């Protein structure tokens, strides 16, 4: 089994859901970023989704955009990102690590070269938020060649054909969007009926993949509700980015304490 399979199998047997924090690589600076990663993992994070900073993150809202601006201002670049990710992988060899990266960045460095680097870093998955499934063939085939999971996004308006395509081709897990739009909108009023129908349709497919819900999840109650709806866990990004932003001028210990508290509360909520 690969790292994702081991993780979801173990959590399922314990009737637990996964908490996957999203963090922009290098936010707010490389040294603090590593301390944040260590804190999240020690507090119970089950996997990581690491965002590669991009100058035009169309799918991301203000909180994540600011996190990428902070990373750039601290001197981060693509190659420093790879070094930091390598440091994390060396320290946590069994932890599933996925990358979120925009398509232009991959093409800038060459698709084959990018996935080759990911393979050398033992990256488990790559999610490309601005890549429609209709245009994903070359990326998908290259990811499969290097045995890296290509994560597909399931939008709330997905029809039966899209769900079937995603479950047939997807690897690792399916990223279920709580709602259309961008990240970081504090909208507690998800259309639960629509999400429940989507989850049921996904689970009725011949090939079943774990589902992680993201976009707008920022409280333990939302995380628990997601688990009750049938997902395997949640991805939380903007809430973490907001904590980082709110504590830029504070003692670093206060920032890490707040992140530890958030992780602890989310993990408590992820029990069936």
N, C-alpha and C positions, 0 to 999 in steps of 0.2 A: 504494500500500500504506500502511496505517496503521503506527504505531510498533511495535506488537506483531508485525505481519506482517514488517516489515523486520528486526526483531531475530531472530525465530525462523528466518527464511530465511537470514540471514547466518550464524547459529550452526550451522544444519544443514549448510550448505555447508562449514563448517570442521570438522564433526564434533565440535562442542562443545555443552555444555549450559549452560543459563542459571542464574545464581545471582541470586536475588531476595531481598534482605533485607527482613524486616518490622521496622518501627520505629514505636513509638508517637509521634505528633506531640507535640513538646514535652518529651520525656524526655531527660535529667532536668530540663532547663530549656531555654527557647527558644534561647539562644546556643549551649549545648553541643550541642543537637540538630542545629543547622545544621552545626556542626563535624563531628559524627558522619556526617551525610549526605555531606558533602564527602569525608571519609576513605573511606567505603565505595565511593563512585563512583570516586574516584581509584585505589583498590586493585583495581577490576575488577567491581564490581556491575553487572549488566546491566540492571536495572530496579529500581523501588522499589514496595513495598507499604506504604502509610502508614496506620497505625491511628488513627482519631479517638477520643480518650479518651471512655470511657463509664463511668458509675457502677456498672453492673451487667453486666459482660462475661461472660455465662454460658458462652460457648464457650471462654473463655481460662482457662488455669491460673494458678498463683501468680506465675510470672515476669512474664507480660504484665499481670496485674492490678496488680502492684507498679509496673510501668512507667507505667500509667495513673494510679495514685495519685501518683507522683512528678510527673507532668506537671501534674496538678491542683494539687498543692501549690506548684508554681512559678508558678501564676497562669494556666495555659492555659485557654482557652475556645474555643468553636466558631469564633468570628470571628477569634481569633488564629491558630487552626489554618489558616484560609483564607489569612491573610496569609503565614504561613510557607511554605505550599504554593506560593503565588504566587511567593515569593522563589526557591524551588527550581526551579519551572518556568522562570522567567526566566533562571536560570543554566544550566539543562540542557534546552534546547528540544527535543532529539531523544530524550530518555530516556523510555521508557514509565513512567508513574506511575499506579498503581492505589490506590484507597482501600478500606480495610476499615472498615465503619461498621455499627452496629446499627440495626435498623429504626426503633426508637422515636425515635432522634435525627433520622432523615430526616423522619419524620412530624411531629416537633416543629417543624421549620423549614419544613414544606410540601414535599411530594414534588417538585412542579414547580419550586419555588424552589431546592431543593437541587440538582437536576440542571442547572438553569440556571446556578447558581454553578459547578458542576463544568465545564460547557462553557466558561465564561469563563476558567477556570483551565487549560483544555486537559488535563483529566484523561482518561486513557485507559480506565479501567475502575472499576467499583464492585462490591465483593463484600459481601454482607449475610449474615453467618454465621447469624443467627437467623431467616432468612426461608425457609420451606419453598417448594419450587418451585410447590406448589399455590396459594400465596398471593402469588406474585410478579408476577402479570399487570400490575398498574398500574405497579409499579416498572419492570418490564421494558419496557413500552411507552413510558414516559417516558424511560428511558435510551436506547432506540432513537431516539426523536424528537430527542434532543440528540446522537446519534451517539456514545454512550458504551457501551463493552462491559459487558454484565451478566455477571458471572462466576458460573457455577454450581459448586456443590460436589458432587463424586462421593464418597459414603461407601463404605466397604469392603463394605457389604452391599447395594449398589445392584443392582437386578434389571435384566433386559434392557430393560424398558419405560422405566425411569428413565434408563438410559444412552442410549437412543434419543432421549428427550425432551431430555436435556442436550446431546447433540451436534447435534440439529436446531436448537435455539434459542440455544445458547451462542455467545458472541463472545469474542475475545481468546485465552483459554485455558480449560482445565478444571482446577479445583483438586481434586486427588486427595488424599483423606485417607488417611494411612498406617494409621490405626486409629480406632476410635470413641473418644469421650471428649473431653477438653479438651487444649489445647496444653501443651507443656512437660514432658510425662512422659518421662523418660529410659528408654524401653523399646526396647531394641535388637531385640527379638524380634517384628518385624512378621511377619504371615502372608504371606510372600513369594509362596506359591502363589496365594493369593487376589488379591493385588495384581497379579501377572502375568496372571491370568485377566481381571481388570478392564481392564487396559491393552490386552490383546488384543481384548476386546469393543469397547472404545472405538475402536480402530484399524480394526475391521472395519466400522464404520458408513460410510454413503455420504459423510457430511460429516466430515472429520477435523480436529480441533482439537489444538493443542499441549497437552500435559499437564504441569502443574507439581505436584510432590508436596510436601505439607507435613504438619505435626503429627509431632513426635518426631524430625525430622531435625536432627542437631546435630554430625555428624562428617563428615570428608571421605570415609571409607569408605561411609557411608550414602548420601552424595550420589552417589558413583560407582556404587554398586549400583542406585540409582534410575535413573540414565542407562542402565545395562546392561539394565534391565528394560523400557526403551522410552519413558521419559518424556523431556520436553524440558528438564527442569531441576528445581530445588528451591526452595522458599521456607523460609527459616530465620528464626525470630523469637525464641524463648525463649533460645537460646544467646547471641544479641546482648544481650537484656535482662539476662541473668545477668552478662555482662561489664560492662555499665553499672553494675549494682548492686554488683558486687564492687569497683569502682574509684571509688565515689562520693567517698571521702576521699583518693584518690590524686592525684598530679599528673595533670592532664588529658592530658598527653602519653602517659602510660602507658596510659590507656584507649584512646586513638586508635591507639596502637601495637598493642595486643592485637586491636582490631577489624580493623586492616589485616592482621595475621597470619592471622586467621580467614578473611578474604575471600581472601587469597592461597592458602591451603591448599585452600579449597573450589574455587576456580577451577582449581587444578592437577588436582583430582580429576575435574573435569567434562570429561574428554577421552575419546573413544571410541578 
